[in-house]
């Protein structure tokens, strides 16, 4: 998955040993997994050569990073000019987010 | 590595079966490897859930993606509050870019 961080979310990620992002759409900190339970426990945190991208290596709780209930957000592959969903939904989002 | 794409670079990536990015700093298309020889041959191209991030799976020519001569741009790891370079330089950048 890809998400945004600001200075505070990065500091909290290190402090809490779990991924904390900055939700630009909601304008607030976002502790990954706060609704879903799918926290990301920090294993390693890496910085790129021009120091503007961070790569988190994590233990993904529940094995699901994506809000669609899939392991990864990158579940579509370009095949013959069409985006094709190739990865299975592991858990119904309604049950992840408690909408019954 | 992380880089930017625009519509044209994405189309060319698919058409040429190799990574083509948009260099924001240079304001031009950037065929990865055009100077270094470290092209990225396309294996798979993936789209994330909200359709604003693309993940390329590639065969990395020369085994070096980073302009510093390392395999990956993410060669620094946060250890005790300091960014520590953990990954080796595989090839001197001066020899990659022909500065003798």
N, CA and C atoms of all chains as a GROMACS GRO file, in nm:
protein
  600
    1UNK      N    1   0.083  -0.118   0.000
    1UNK     CA    2   0.000   0.000   0.000
    1UNK      C    3   0.087   0.124   0.000
    2UNK      N    4   0.029   0.232  -0.041
    2UNK     CA    5   0.096   0.360  -0.034
    2UNK      C    6   0.007   0.456   0.044
    3UNK      N    7   0.070   0.532   0.134
    3UNK     CA    8  -0.005   0.634   0.207
    3UNK      C    9   0.091   0.749   0.237
    4UNK      N   10   0.036   0.855   0.288
    4UNK     CA   11   0.115   0.975   0.315
    4UNK      C   12   0.154   0.983   0.461
    5UNK      N   13   0.265   1.046   0.483
    5UNK     CA   14   0.311   1.075   0.619
    5UNK      C   15   0.343   1.223   0.629
    6UNK      N   16   0.331   1.275   0.749
    6UNK     CA   17   0.391   1.404   0.779
    6UNK      C   18   0.489   1.381   0.895
    7UNK      N   19   0.549   1.489   0.940
    7UNK     CA   20   0.651   1.476   1.044
    7UNK      C   21   0.596   1.404   1.168
    8UNK      N   22   0.474   1.442   1.208
    8UNK     CA   23   0.417   1.384   1.329
    8UNK      C   24   0.386   1.234   1.312
    9UNK      N   25   0.332   1.199   1.196
    9UNK     CA   26   0.298   1.058   1.176
    9UNK      C   27   0.424   0.971   1.170
   10UNK      N   28   0.529   1.026   1.114
   10UNK     CA   29   0.656   0.952   1.111
   10UNK      C   30   0.711   0.933   1.253
   11UNK      N   31   0.707   1.039   1.330
   11UNK     CA   32   0.755   1.028   1.469
   11UNK      C   33   0.673   0.927   1.548
   12UNK      N   34   0.541   0.929   1.528
   12UNK     CA   35   0.455   0.835   1.600
   12UNK      C   36   0.476   0.692   1.552
   13UNK      N   37   0.502   0.675   1.424
   13UNK     CA   38   0.531   0.541   1.371
   13UNK      C   39   0.650   0.480   1.444
   14UNK      N   40   0.754   0.561   1.461
   14UNK     CA   41   0.874   0.512   1.529
   14UNK      C   42   0.844   0.489   1.677
   15UNK      N   43   0.776   0.584   1.736
   15UNK     CA   44   0.748   0.579   1.881
   15UNK      C   45   0.659   0.460   1.918
   16UNK      N   46   0.557   0.436   1.834
   16UNK     CA   47   0.458   0.332   1.866
   16UNK      C   48   0.490   0.199   1.800
   17UNK      N   49   0.594   0.197   1.716
   17UNK     CA   50   0.635   0.075   1.650
   17UNK      C   51   0.524   0.017   1.562
   18UNK      N   52   0.441   0.106   1.508
   18UNK     CA   53   0.337   0.065   1.414
   18UNK      C   54   0.312   0.180   1.317
   19UNK      N   55   0.261   0.144   1.199
   19UNK     CA   56   0.243   0.245   1.094
   19UNK      C   57   0.136   0.346   1.133
   20UNK      N   58   0.175   0.473   1.130
   20UNK     CA   59   0.081   0.584   1.148
   20UNK      C   60   0.097   0.675   1.027
   21UNK      N   61  -0.012   0.698   0.958
   21UNK     CA   62  -0.008   0.781   0.837
   21UNK      C   63  -0.081   0.912   0.862
   22UNK      N   64  -0.072   0.999   0.760
   22UNK     CA   65  -0.147   1.123   0.762
   22UNK      C   66  -0.252   1.114   0.652
   23UNK      N   67  -0.376   1.114   0.692
   23UNK     CA   68  -0.485   1.109   0.595
   23UNK      C   69  -0.509   1.249   0.540
   24UNK      N   70  -0.474   1.268   0.415
   24UNK     CA   71  -0.493   1.399   0.354
   24UNK      C   72  -0.642   1.429   0.334
   25UNK      N   73  -0.720   1.324   0.303
   25UNK     CA   74  -0.863   1.348   0.278
   25UNK      C   75  -0.937   1.382   0.408
   26UNK      N   76  -0.896   1.320   0.517
   26UNK     CA   77  -0.964   1.346   0.644
   26UNK      C   78  -0.893   1.455   0.726
   27UNK      N   79  -0.770   1.489   0.682
   27UNK     CA   80  -0.696   1.592   0.753
   27UNK      C   81  -0.662   1.554   0.896
   28UNK      N   82  -0.631   1.426   0.916
   28UNK     CA   83  -0.595   1.381   1.051
   28UNK      C   84  -0.501   1.261   1.047
   29UNK      N   85  -0.440   1.236   1.161
   29UNK     CA   86  -0.355   1.118   1.174
   29UNK      C   87  -0.439   0.993   1.158
   30UNK      N   88  -0.376   0.892   1.106
   30UNK     CA   89  -0.446   0.767   1.078
   30UNK      C   90  -0.357   0.653   1.124
   31UNK      N   91  -0.394   0.596   1.238
   31UNK     CA   92  -0.324   0.476   1.284
   31UNK      C   93  -0.380   0.358   1.204
   32UNK      N   94  -0.300   0.310   1.112
   32UNK     CA   95  -0.343   0.201   1.026
   32UNK      C   96  -0.397   0.086   1.111
   33UNK      N   97  -0.518   0.042   1.081
   33UNK     CA   98  -0.579  -0.066   1.158
   33UNK      C   99  -0.671  -0.018   1.268
   34UNK      N  100  -0.685   0.113   1.285
   34UNK     CA  101  -0.766   0.163   1.397
   34UNK      C  102  -0.913   0.122   1.383
   35UNK      N  103  -0.960   0.107   1.259
   35UNK     CA  104  -1.097   0.057   1.238
   35UNK      C  105  -1.098  -0.092   1.205
   36UNK      N  106  -1.004  -0.135   1.126
   36UNK     CA  107  -1.005  -0.271   1.071
   36UNK      C  108  -0.938  -0.374   1.161
   37UNK      N  109  -0.852  -0.327   1.252
   37UNK     CA  110  -0.770  -0.420   1.329
   37UNK      C  111  -0.647  -0.466   1.254
   38UNK      N  112  -0.633  -0.419   1.131
   38UNK     CA  113  -0.519  -0.462   1.048
   38UNK      C  114  -0.400  -0.368   1.067
   39UNK      N  115  -0.349  -0.369   1.187
   39UNK     CA  116  -0.231  -0.287   1.216
   39UNK      C  117  -0.109  -0.336   1.140
   40UNK      N  118  -0.013  -0.248   1.130
   40UNK     CA  119   0.114  -0.282   1.066
   40UNK      C  120   0.225  -0.262   1.169
   41UNK      N  121   0.280  -0.372   1.213
   41UNK     CA  122   0.386  -0.368   1.315
   41UNK      C  123   0.520  -0.346   1.245
   42UNK      N  124   0.591  -0.248   1.292
   42UNK     CA  125   0.713  -0.203   1.225
   42UNK      C  126   0.826  -0.306   1.238
   43UNK      N  127   0.882  -0.340   1.122
   43UNK     CA  128   1.000  -0.428   1.120
   43UNK      C  129   1.124  -0.350   1.080
   44UNK      N  130   1.106  -0.259   0.985
   44UNK     CA  131   1.218  -0.179   0.937
   44UNK      C  132   1.159  -0.054   0.874
   45UNK      N  133   1.236   0.052   0.880
   45UNK     CA  134   1.191   0.175   0.817
   45UNK      C  135   1.307   0.230   0.735
   46UNK      N  136   1.278   0.256   0.608
   46UNK     CA  137   1.385   0.288   0.513
   46UNK      C  138   1.357   0.420   0.441
   47UNK      N  139   1.465   0.485   0.405
   47UNK     CA  140   1.458   0.616   0.341
   47UNK      C  141   1.524   0.607   0.204
   48UNK      N  142   1.466   0.675   0.107
   48UNK     CA  143   1.525   0.664  -0.028
   48UNK      C  144   1.635   0.767  -0.051
   49UNK      N  145   1.699   0.755  -0.167
   49UNK     CA  146   1.823   0.829  -0.193
   49UNK      C  147   1.805   0.980  -0.187
   50UNK      N  148   1.689   1.030  -0.229
   50UNK     CA  149   1.671   1.175  -0.220
   50UNK      C  150   1.582   1.214  -0.102
   51UNK      N  151   1.563   1.118  -0.014
   51UNK     CA  152   1.507   1.145   0.120
   51UNK      C  153   1.367   1.206   0.116
   52UNK      N  154   1.286   1.161   0.020
   52UNK     CA  155   1.147   1.207   0.022
   52UNK      C  156   1.046   1.094   0.013
   53UNK      N  157   1.094   0.971   0.020
   53UNK     CA  158   1.003   0.856   0.026
   53UNK      C  159   1.050   0.762   0.136
   54UNK      N  160   0.953   0.712   0.211
   54UNK     CA  161   0.981   0.618   0.320
   54UNK      C  162   0.920   0.483   0.285
   55UNK      N  163   0.995   0.379   0.311
   55UNK     CA  164   0.945   0.243   0.289
   55UNK      C  165   0.937   0.174   0.425
   56UNK      N  166   0.817   0.131   0.460
   56UNK     CA  167   0.801   0.055   0.584
   56UNK      C  168   0.798  -0.093   0.552
   57UNK      N  169   0.877  -0.169   0.624
   57UNK     CA  170   0.862  -0.314   0.620
   57UNK      C  171   0.788  -0.352   0.747
   58UNK      N  172   0.679  -0.423   0.730
   58UNK     CA  173   0.588  -0.445   0.842
   58UNK      C  174   0.542  -0.590   0.852
   59UNK      N  175   0.496  -0.622   0.970
   59UNK     CA  176   0.414  -0.742   0.988
   59UNK      C  177   0.269  -0.696   0.974
   60UNK      N  178   0.202  -0.744   0.870
   60UNK     CA  179   0.066  -0.700   0.843
   60UNK      C  180  -0.034  -0.786   0.919
   61UNK      N  181  -0.094  -0.730   1.021
   61UNK     CA  182  -0.193  -0.804   1.100
   61UNK      C  183  -0.312  -0.844   1.012
   62UNK      N  184  -0.356  -0.967   1.027
   62UNK     CA  185  -0.468  -1.017   0.948
   62UNK      C  186  -0.432  -1.051   0.805
   63UNK      N  187  -0.308  -1.017   0.766
   63UNK     CA  188  -0.267  -1.045   0.628
   63UNK      C  189  -0.342  -0.963   0.524
   64UNK      N  190  -0.403  -0.854   0.570
   64UNK     CA  191  -0.485  -0.771   0.481
   64UNK      C  192  -0.445  -0.625   0.500
   65UNK      N  193  -0.391  -0.566   0.395
   65UNK     CA  194  -0.355  -0.424   0.401
   65UNK      C  195  -0.461  -0.335   0.338
   66UNK      N  196  -0.536  -0.389   0.245
   66UNK     CA  197  -0.626  -0.306   0.164
   66UNK      C  198  -0.767  -0.300   0.223
   67UNK      N  199  -0.828  -0.183   0.207
   67UNK     CA  200  -0.965  -0.165   0.260
   67UNK      C  201  -1.067  -0.247   0.182
   68UNK      N  202  -1.024  -0.304   0.069
   68UNK     CA  203  -1.114  -0.392  -0.008
   68UNK      C  204  -1.111  -0.535   0.046
   69UNK      N  205  -1.029  -0.560   0.148
   69UNK     CA  206  -1.020  -0.694   0.206
   69UNK      C  207  -0.916  -0.782   0.139
   70UNK      N  208  -0.832  -0.719   0.059
   70UNK     CA  209  -0.726  -0.794  -0.007
   70UNK      C  210  -0.592  -0.774   0.064
   71UNK      N  211  -0.500  -0.865   0.037
   71UNK     CA  212  -0.367  -0.857   0.096
   71UNK      C  213  -0.302  -0.724   0.063
   72UNK      N  214  -0.308  -0.687  -0.062
   72UNK     CA  215  -0.239  -0.568  -0.114
   72UNK      C  216  -0.339  -0.478  -0.185
   73UNK      N  217  -0.309  -0.348  -0.184
   73UNK     CA  218  -0.390  -0.255  -0.263
   73UNK      C  219  -0.365  -0.271  -0.413
   74UNK      N  220  -0.254  -0.332  -0.448
   74UNK     CA  221  -0.216  -0.342  -0.589
   74UNK      C  222  -0.269  -0.472  -0.648
   75UNK      N  223  -0.401  -0.485  -0.647
   75UNK     CA  224  -0.463  -0.612  -0.684
   75UNK      C  225  -0.508  -0.616  -0.829
   76UNK      N  226  -0.484  -0.507  -0.902
   76UNK     CA  227  -0.519  -0.505  -1.044
   76UNK      C  228  -0.394  -0.505  -1.130
   77UNK      N  229  -0.398  -0.585  -1.234
   77UNK     CA  230  -0.286  -0.599  -1.326
   77UNK      C  231  -0.331  -0.559  -1.466
   78UNK      N  232  -0.244  -0.489  -1.537
   78UNK     CA  233  -0.278  -0.449  -1.674
   78UNK      C  234  -0.256  -0.566  -1.768
   79UNK      N  235  -0.365  -0.609  -1.830
   79UNK     CA  236  -0.357  -0.723  -1.922
   79UNK      C  237  -0.433  -0.687  -2.049
   80UNK      N  238  -0.360  -0.683  -2.161
   80UNK     CA  239  -0.419  -0.646  -2.290
   80UNK      C  240  -0.498  -0.516  -2.281
   81UNK      N  241  -0.439  -0.418  -2.214
   81UNK     CA  242  -0.500  -0.285  -2.210
   81UNK      C  243  -0.613  -0.267  -2.110
   82UNK      N  244  -0.638  -0.370  -2.028
   82UNK     CA  245  -0.745  -0.362  -1.929
   82UNK      C  246  -0.690  -0.391  -1.791
   83UNK      N  247  -0.739  -0.319  -1.690
   83UNK     CA  248  -0.703  -0.349  -1.553
   83UNK      C  249  -0.787  -0.467  -1.505
   84UNK      N  250  -0.721  -0.575  -1.469
   84UNK     CA  251  -0.788  -0.698  -1.429
   84UNK      C  252  -0.758  -0.727  -1.282
   85UNK      N  253  -0.862  -0.749  -1.203
   85UNK     CA  254  -0.842  -0.785  -1.062
   85UNK      C  255  -0.792  -0.929  -1.055
   86UNK      N  256  -0.672  -0.946  -1.000
   86UNK     CA  257  -0.612  -1.080  -1.000
   86UNK      C  258  -0.603  -1.140  -0.860
   87UNK      N  259  -0.622  -1.056  -0.756
   87UNK     CA  260  -0.599  -1.104  -0.620
   87UNK      C  261  -0.732  -1.120  -0.547
   88UNK      N  262  -0.743  -1.227  -0.468
   88UNK     CA  263  -0.871  -1.256  -0.404
   88UNK      C  264  -0.903  -1.163  -0.287
   89UNK      N  265  -1.031  -1.140  -0.266
   89UNK     CA  266  -1.078  -1.075  -0.144
   89UNK      C  267  -1.073  -1.180  -0.032
   90UNK      N  268  -0.994  -1.151   0.070
   90UNK     CA  269  -0.975  -1.248   0.178
   90UNK      C  270  -1.083  -1.234   0.286
   91UNK      N  271  -1.139  -1.114   0.294
   91UNK     CA  272  -1.243  -1.090   0.396
   91UNK      C  273  -1.335  -0.980   0.345
   92UNK      N  274  -1.463  -1.000   0.364
   92UNK     CA  275  -1.562  -0.902   0.321
   92UNK      C  276  -1.542  -0.770   0.394
   93UNK      N  277  -1.525  -0.660   0.321
   93UNK     CA  278  -1.505  -0.530   0.387
   93UNK      C  279  -1.615  -0.497   0.488
   94UNK      N  280  -1.738  -0.537   0.461
   94UNK     CA  281  -1.846  -0.509   0.556
   94UNK      C  282  -1.820  -0.575   0.691
   95UNK      N  283  -1.760  -0.693   0.686
   95UNK     CA  284  -1.730  -0.759   0.814
   95UNK      C  285  -1.604  -0.701   0.877
   96UNK      N  286  -1.512  -0.652   0.794
   96UNK     CA  287  -1.393  -0.586   0.849
   96UNK      C  288  -1.432  -0.460   0.925
   97UNK      N  289  -1.521  -0.382   0.863
   97UNK     CA  290  -1.552  -0.250   0.918
   97UNK      C  291  -1.682  -0.248   0.998
   98UNK      N  292  -1.735  -0.369   1.022
   98UNK     CA  293  -1.848  -0.380   1.114
   98UNK      C  294  -1.978  -0.320   1.066
   99UNK      N  295  -1.996  -0.318   0.932
   99UNK     CA  296  -2.125  -0.272   0.877
   99UNK      C  297  -2.213  -0.394   0.855
  100UNK      N  298  -2.308  -0.415   0.941
  100UNK     CA  299  -2.391  -0.534   0.928
  100UNK      C  300  -2.534  -0.496   0.890
  101UNK      N  301   1.261   0.169  -0.603
  101UNK     CA  302   1.265   0.311  -0.633
  101UNK      C  303   1.124   0.366  -0.652
  102UNK      N  304   1.113   0.492  -0.636
  102UNK     CA  305   0.988   0.559  -0.664
  102UNK      C  306   1.014   0.671  -0.764
  103UNK      N  307   0.926   0.683  -0.862
  103UNK     CA  308   0.936   0.793  -0.958
  103UNK      C  309   0.795   0.830  -1.001
  104UNK      N  310   0.788   0.938  -1.076
  104UNK     CA  311   0.657   0.988  -1.119
  104UNK      C  312   0.629   0.947  -1.262
  105UNK      N  313   0.500   0.934  -1.290
  105UNK     CA  314   0.454   0.909  -1.426
  105UNK      C  315   0.349   1.013  -1.462
  106UNK      N  316   0.338   1.037  -1.589
  106UNK     CA  317   0.220   1.105  -1.639
  106UNK      C  318   0.156   1.013  -1.743
  107UNK      N  319   0.052   1.061  -1.805
  107UNK     CA  320  -0.022   0.976  -1.899
  107UNK      C  321   0.069   0.923  -2.010
  108UNK      N  322   0.153   1.012  -2.062
  108UNK     CA  323   0.240   0.973  -2.174
  108UNK      C  324   0.344   0.869  -2.130
  109UNK      N  325   0.404   0.890  -2.014
  109UNK     CA  326   0.508   0.796  -1.969
  109UNK      C  327   0.447   0.659  -1.940
  110UNK      N  328   0.326   0.658  -1.889
  110UNK     CA  329   0.259   0.530  -1.865
  110UNK      C  330   0.231   0.459  -1.997
  111UNK      N  331   0.182   0.532  -2.094
  111UNK     CA  332   0.154   0.472  -2.226
  111UNK      C  333   0.282   0.418  -2.289
  112UNK      N  334   0.390   0.494  -2.275
  112UNK     CA  335   0.517   0.450  -2.334
  112UNK      C  336   0.574   0.329  -2.260
  113UNK      N  337   0.555   0.327  -2.129
  113UNK     CA  338   0.599   0.211  -2.050
  113UNK      C  339   0.536   0.083  -2.104
  114UNK      N  340   0.408   0.090  -2.129
  114UNK     CA  341   0.335  -0.027  -2.180
  114UNK      C  342   0.381  -0.059  -2.323
  115UNK      N  343   0.391   0.046  -2.403
  115UNK     CA  344   0.425   0.028  -2.544
  115UNK      C  345   0.566  -0.028  -2.563
  116UNK      N  346   0.660   0.023  -2.482
  116UNK     CA  347   0.801  -0.015  -2.499
  116UNK      C  348   0.843  -0.130  -2.408
  117UNK      N  349   0.752  -0.171  -2.321
  117UNK     CA  350   0.780  -0.282  -2.230
  117UNK      C  351   0.899  -0.252  -2.138
  118UNK      N  352   0.919  -0.126  -2.108
  118UNK     CA  353   1.023  -0.085  -2.014
  118UNK      C  354   0.975   0.041  -1.942
  119UNK      N  355   1.031   0.063  -1.823
  119UNK     CA  356   0.986   0.175  -1.740
  119UNK      C  357   1.025   0.308  -1.802
  120UNK      N  358   0.923   0.391  -1.820
  120UNK     CA  359   0.943   0.529  -1.865
  120UNK      C  360   0.874   0.618  -1.762
  121UNK      N  361   0.950   0.711  -1.706
  121UNK     CA  362   0.895   0.798  -1.603
  121UNK      C  363   0.888   0.941  -1.654
  122UNK      N  364   0.826   1.025  -1.571
  122UNK     CA  365   0.823   1.168  -1.599
  122UNK      C  366   0.911   1.236  -1.495
  123UNK      N  367   1.018   1.297  -1.542
  123UNK     CA  368   1.106   1.368  -1.451
  123UNK      C  369   1.048   1.506  -1.424
  124UNK      N  370   1.001   1.527  -1.302
  124UNK     CA  371   0.943   1.657  -1.268
  124UNK      C  372   1.052   1.764  -1.263
  125UNK      N  373   1.171   1.726  -1.214
  125UNK     CA  374   1.278   1.826  -1.203
  125UNK      C  375   1.328   1.870  -1.342
  126UNK      N  376   1.333   1.776  -1.436
  126UNK     CA  377   1.383   1.811  -1.569
  126UNK      C  378   1.270   1.847  -1.666
  127UNK      N  379   1.146   1.820  -1.622
  127UNK     CA  380   1.033   1.852  -1.708
  127UNK      C  381   1.032   1.776  -1.838
  128UNK      N  382   1.075   1.648  -1.832
  128UNK     CA  383   1.077   1.568  -1.954
  128UNK      C  384   1.064   1.419  -1.923
  129UNK      N  385   1.031   1.345  -2.027
  129UNK     CA  386   1.023   1.200  -2.013
  129UNK      C  387   1.161   1.145  -1.980
  130UNK      N  388   1.159   1.036  -1.905
  130UNK     CA  389   1.283   0.977  -1.858
  130UNK      C  390   1.274   0.827  -1.877
  131UNK      N  391   1.342   0.779  -1.980
  131UNK     CA  392   1.351   0.634  -1.999
  131UNK      C  393   1.455   0.582  -1.902
  132UNK      N  394   1.409   0.517  -1.799
  132UNK     CA  395   1.499   0.466  -1.696
  132UNK      C  396   1.611   0.386  -1.762
  133UNK      N  397   1.735   0.422  -1.731
  133UNK     CA  398   1.848   0.350  -1.788
  133UNK      C  399   1.906   0.418  -1.910
  134UNK      N  400   1.848   0.530  -1.953
  134UNK     CA  401   1.896   0.593  -2.078
  134UNK      C  402   2.041   0.641  -2.064
  135UNK      N  403   2.082   0.677  -1.941
  135UNK     CA  404   2.222   0.715  -1.920
  135UNK      C  405   2.303   0.600  -1.860
  136UNK      N  406   2.240   0.527  -1.769
  136UNK     CA  407   2.312   0.427  -1.689
  136UNK      C  408   2.316   0.290  -1.755
  137UNK      N  409   2.226   0.265  -1.847
  137UNK     CA  410   2.211   0.131  -1.901
  137UNK      C  411   2.128   0.040  -1.811
  138UNK      N  412   2.082   0.096  -1.698
  138UNK     CA  413   2.006   0.014  -1.604
  138UNK      C  414   1.856   0.023  -1.633
  139UNK      N  415   1.820  -0.028  -1.748
  139UNK     CA  416   1.678  -0.030  -1.786
  139UNK      C  417   1.597  -0.121  -1.694
  140UNK      N  418   1.468  -0.098  -1.696
  140UNK     CA  419   1.376  -0.183  -1.620
  140UNK      C  420   1.278  -0.246  -1.718
  141UNK      N  421   1.295  -0.376  -1.739
  141UNK     CA  422   1.209  -0.448  -1.832
  141UNK      C  423   1.081  -0.489  -1.760
  142UNK      N  424   0.970  -0.454  -1.819
  142UNK     CA  425   0.840  -0.471  -1.754
  142UNK      C  426   0.802  -0.619  -1.742
  143UNK      N  427   0.766  -0.656  -1.619
  143UNK     CA  428   0.715  -0.791  -1.595
  143UNK      C  429   0.567  -0.786  -1.564
  144UNK      N  430   0.527  -0.685  -1.490
  144UNK     CA  431   0.387  -0.671  -1.451
  144UNK      C  432   0.365  -0.525  -1.416
  145UNK      N  433   0.244  -0.478  -1.436
  145UNK     CA  434   0.211  -0.342  -1.402
  145UNK      C  435   0.080  -0.344  -1.325
  146UNK      N  436   0.083  -0.282  -1.207
  146UNK     CA  437  -0.029  -0.297  -1.114
  146UNK      C  438  -0.080  -0.160  -1.070
  147UNK      N  439  -0.208  -0.159  -1.040
  147UNK     CA  440  -0.277  -0.035  -1.002
  147UNK      C  441  -0.335  -0.052  -0.864
  148UNK      N  442  -0.327   0.052  -0.784
  148UNK     CA  443  -0.378   0.038  -0.646
  148UNK      C  444  -0.528   0.068  -0.637
  149UNK      N  445  -0.582   0.045  -0.517
  149UNK     CA  446  -0.728   0.044  -0.499
  149UNK      C  447  -0.794   0.176  -0.535
  150UNK      N  448  -0.726   0.287  -0.508
  150UNK     CA  449  -0.788   0.414  -0.546
  150UNK      C  450  -0.728   0.472  -0.674
  151UNK      N  451  -0.656   0.387  -0.744
  151UNK     CA  452  -0.616   0.414  -0.882
  151UNK      C  453  -0.531   0.540  -0.899
  152UNK      N  454  -0.444   0.565  -0.800
  152UNK     CA  455  -0.353   0.677  -0.819
  152UNK      C  456  -0.206   0.640  -0.795
  153UNK      N  457  -0.180   0.512  -0.776
  153UNK     CA  458  -0.042   0.466  -0.764
  153UNK      C  459  -0.024   0.343  -0.852
  154UNK      N  460   0.089   0.341  -0.921
  154UNK     CA  461   0.122   0.228  -1.009
  154UNK      C  462   0.244   0.158  -0.952
  155UNK      N  463   0.238   0.026  -0.953
  155UNK     CA  464   0.352  -0.055  -0.910
  155UNK      C  465   0.403  -0.133  -1.030
  156UNK      N  466   0.529  -0.110  -1.064
  156UNK     CA  467   0.591  -0.187  -1.172
  156UNK      C  468   0.671  -0.301  -1.114
  157UNK      N  469   0.651  -0.419  -1.166
  157UNK     CA  470   0.741  -0.530  -1.136
  157UNK      C  471   0.831  -0.544  -1.257
  158UNK      N  472   0.960  -0.540  -1.232
  158UNK     CA  473   1.055  -0.530  -1.343
  158UNK      C  474   1.171  -0.627  -1.327
  159UNK      N  475   1.235  -0.651  -1.440
  159UNK     CA  476   1.369  -0.708  -1.439
  159UNK      C  477   1.465  -0.590  -1.442
  160UNK      N  478   1.542  -0.574  -1.335
  160UNK     CA  479   1.631  -0.459  -1.324
  160UNK      C  480   1.765  -0.491  -1.390
  161UNK      N  481   1.792  -0.430  -1.503
  161UNK     CA  482   1.919  -0.452  -1.573
  161UNK      C  483   2.035  -0.406  -1.485
  162UNK      N  484   2.139  -0.487  -1.480
  162UNK     CA  485   2.256  -0.454  -1.400
  162UNK      C  486   2.236  -0.473  -1.251
  163UNK      N  487   2.112  -0.504  -1.212
  163UNK     CA  488   2.084  -0.523  -1.069
  163UNK      C  489   2.098  -0.396  -0.988
  164UNK      N  490   2.093  -0.282  -1.055
  164UNK     CA  491   2.112  -0.153  -0.988
  164UNK      C  492   2.001  -0.058  -1.032
  165UNK      N  493   1.918  -0.019  -0.937
  165UNK     CA  494   1.811   0.076  -0.968
  165UNK      C  495   1.850   0.219  -0.929
  166UNK      N  496   1.936   0.232  -0.831
  166UNK     CA  497   1.963   0.364  -0.771
  166UNK      C  498   2.081   0.434  -0.838
  167UNK      N  499   2.069   0.566  -0.849
  167UNK     CA  500   2.177   0.645  -0.912
  167UNK      C  501   2.303   0.648  -0.825
  168UNK      N  502   2.292   0.599  -0.702
  168UNK     CA  503   2.410   0.589  -0.615
  168UNK      C  504   2.488   0.460  -0.639
  169UNK      N  505   2.437   0.376  -0.730
  169UNK     CA  506   2.504   0.250  -0.761
  169UNK      C  507   2.461   0.134  -0.673
  170UNK      N  508   2.352   0.157  -0.602
  170UNK     CA  509   2.300   0.051  -0.517
  170UNK      C  510   2.181  -0.019  -0.584
  171UNK      N  511   2.152  -0.138  -0.536
  171UNK     CA  512   2.038  -0.214  -0.588
  171UNK      C  513   1.909  -0.135  -0.577
  172UNK      N  514   1.888  -0.077  -0.461
  172UNK     CA  515   1.763  -0.008  -0.430
  172UNK      C  516   1.793   0.133  -0.381
  173UNK      N  517   1.699   0.222  -0.405
  173UNK     CA  518   1.712   0.358  -0.349
  173UNK      C  519   1.692   0.358  -0.198
  174UNK      N  520   1.629   0.255  -0.146
  174UNK     CA  521   1.596   0.253  -0.003
  174UNK      C  522   1.708   0.186   0.075
  175UNK      N  523   1.824   0.245   0.070
  175UNK     CA  524   1.944   0.182   0.127
  175UNK      C  525   1.975   0.230   0.268
  176UNK      N  526   1.893   0.320   0.321
  176UNK     CA  527   1.914   0.368   0.457
  176UNK      C  528   1.804   0.317   0.548
  177UNK      N  529   1.844   0.274   0.666
  177UNK     CA  530   1.752   0.218   0.764
  177UNK      C  531   1.760   0.301   0.892
  178UNK      N  532   1.645   0.325   0.953
  178UNK     CA  533   1.644   0.403   1.078
  178UNK      C  534   1.684   0.312   1.194
  179UNK      N  535   1.796   0.347   1.257
  179UNK     CA  536   1.845   0.267   1.369
  179UNK      C  537   1.882   0.360   1.483
  180UNK      N  538   1.811   0.346   1.596
  180UNK     CA  539   1.835   0.432   1.712
  180UNK      C  540   1.832   0.580   1.675
  181UNK      N  541   1.733   0.615   1.594
  181UNK     CA  542   1.713   0.756   1.561
  181UNK      C  543   1.804   0.813   1.454
  182UNK      N  544   1.886   0.727   1.392
  182UNK     CA  545   1.976   0.773   1.286
  182UNK      C  546   1.953   0.692   1.159
  183UNK      N  547   1.961   0.760   1.044
  183UNK     CA  548   1.955   0.690   0.916
  183UNK      C  549   2.092   0.629   0.888
  184UNK      N  550   2.096   0.498   0.877
  184UNK     CA  551   2.222   0.426   0.856
  184UNK      C  552   2.220   0.358   0.719
  185UNK      N  553   2.324   0.381   0.640
  185UNK     CA  554   2.334   0.314   0.510
  185UNK      C  555   2.370   0.168   0.534
  186UNK      N  556   2.283   0.080   0.489
  186UNK     CA  557   2.303  -0.062   0.517
  186UNK      C  558   2.337  -0.142   0.391
  187UNK      N  559   2.312  -0.082   0.273
  187UNK     CA  560   2.326  -0.159   0.149
  187UNK      C  561   2.451  -0.115   0.074
  188UNK      N  562   2.521  -0.211   0.016
  188UNK     CA  563   2.649  -0.178  -0.049
  188UNK      C  564   2.632  -0.106  -0.184
  189UNK      N  565   2.730  -0.023  -0.216
  189UNK     CA  566   2.741   0.033  -0.350
  189UNK      C  567   2.798  -0.076  -0.440
  190UNK      N  568   2.723  -0.113  -0.541
  190UNK     CA  569   2.765  -0.223  -0.629
  190UNK      C  570   2.854  -0.174  -0.742
  191UNK      N  571   2.836  -0.048  -0.776
  191UNK     CA  572   2.916   0.008  -0.885
  191UNK      C  573   2.932   0.158  -0.860
  192UNK      N  574   3.051   0.209  -0.882
  192UNK     CA  575   3.080   0.351  -0.864
  192UNK      C  576   2.996   0.434  -0.959
  193UNK      N  577   2.919   0.528  -0.908
  193UNK     CA  578   2.836   0.612  -0.996
  193UNK      C  579   2.915   0.680  -1.107
  194UNK      N  580   3.037   0.718  -1.079
  194UNK     CA  581   3.119   0.782  -1.184
  194UNK      C  582   3.139   0.689  -1.302
  195UNK      N  583   3.154   0.561  -1.274
  195UNK     CA  584   3.172   0.466  -1.385
  195UNK      C  585   3.037   0.434  -1.451
  196UNK      N  586   2.928   0.440  -1.373
  196UNK     CA  587   2.795   0.419  -1.433
  196UNK      C  588   2.766   0.530  -1.533
  197UNK      N  589   2.792   0.653  -1.492
  197UNK     CA  590   2.750   0.768  -1.573
  197UNK      C  591   2.864   0.825  -1.658
  198UNK      N  592   2.975   0.750  -1.662
  198UNK     CA  593   3.080   0.784  -1.757
  198UNK      C  594   3.157   0.912  -1.728
  199UNK      N  595   3.162   0.947  -1.598
  199UNK     CA  596   3.244   1.063  -1.559
  199UNK      C  597   3.382   1.015  -1.520
  200UNK      N  598   3.478   1.032  -1.604
  200UNK     CA  599   3.612   0.980  -1.578
  200UNK      C  600   3.709   1.094  -1.550
   0.00000   0.00000   0.00000
